[in-house]
């Protein structure tokens, strides 16, 4: 910004008054330079700037911060040889260190102020939006209902963000899920994602990673129930050469591969107890040892785990470690089943029909209101995955570009859980005979069977407290 010489000369072109080549050399190497007589110094015989400016004494030191050079301090004297001593060089190095810290701090403060200003602008925009919508609400009684819906939609969009587009739906259940995801995605702690098979737990994990602070790092996923114990250990922690038969080369495990990013452990409830101990150690210390090796390796990995099982019940039965559950479940994320958000079936249907057309699977572009109502009455035990496969099958056999009730009814009945059933015969059907207490027992036991014995999910789906569920099951001798 300002350049002034010792003889009070204002330097209009300061770049011509110093040796840029020496300053750049100090910056590149990160080491100081002291020349008592640059004109006679063999290191600078080829430096044009040294001879043009008739430079005699030169002293330049790097501004180092945490092993990185962020600038250079440079002084010279065109009149006197030996103008700078080693003691003065040491003083200048100390000054450079302090200057580097000060410069870095100033940059952090400036960045913070920019972020604070951006946050204030965003808050002002949100406040202005809310105020505008509130004025619309107050403007007319006739528009009261529609204006409230618009306000809710805007707030949902703010919570949802465009980053969660892979998870389709607009139901209140999904909006609550997105709101919690917003709160946890930038933090390094573990998150336990709970939901039935087919609800999209991996989509949730990917959304948390790719919108969070670790989005530039790797995302690695593994199904803990898909491998036997010995292979799972090698897959997670790696192995050294000769650790076991077939280990012909050293291999990095998934923890090392996801260093700096996220490791998604799907179906964590299927992990053997002996592996749970080893996983707990990595979560506690951030250190691991490859199978067959002795060297301890440090990793920085965020773990997201998912399960469809009731881990609290597994802890009680001794099939899951309580201390590992506490490590994994810093925050619970419950992914709602499809039957709990039936309003999203229409949205998901449009998405899957479009994908089918793009893939050349039929030419269906819409479903009738009758067909959609039948699909919304169906319990969808396989959740979103079942709906996707169902629509593939329906599109293959469709005779027209529209699916009607007769097109979907045979496919829904094929599973034995038709929404048109009128007698209480099997899981998913609505019982119509018996006393109120008998119907209550039938509904609860059927739901428990649908959810594969998961009492937490059963209580959640029925809208009752888990203690109430346990009391009822105990009274029926079902525990």
Secondary structure, DSSP 8 states (H G I E B T S, - for coil): ---B-TT--B-TTGGGGS-HHHHHHHHHHT--EEES-TTT-GGGTT-HHHHHTT--EEEEEEEEETTEEEEEEEEEESS-TT-S-HHHHHHHHHHHHHHHHHHHHHHHHHHHHHHHHHHHHHHHHHHHHHHHHHHHHHH-STTHHHHHHHHHHHHHHHHH-GGGTTS----HHHHHHHHHHHHHTTS-S-EEEE--TTS-HHHHHHHHHHHSTTTTS-EEEEETTSS-HHHHHHHHHEE-TTSSTT--S-EE-HHHHTTTSEEEEETGGGS-HHHHHHHHHHHHHSEEE-BT---EEE---EEEEEESS-HHHHHHHTSS-HHHHHHH-SEEEE---GGGGGGGHHHHHHHHHHHHHHTTS----EE-HHHHHHHHHS--TTHHHHHHHHHHHHHHH-SSSEE-HHHHHHHHHTTT--TT--S--STT----SS-HHHHHHHHHHHHHHHTTT-HHHHHHHHTS-HHHHHHHHHHTT--
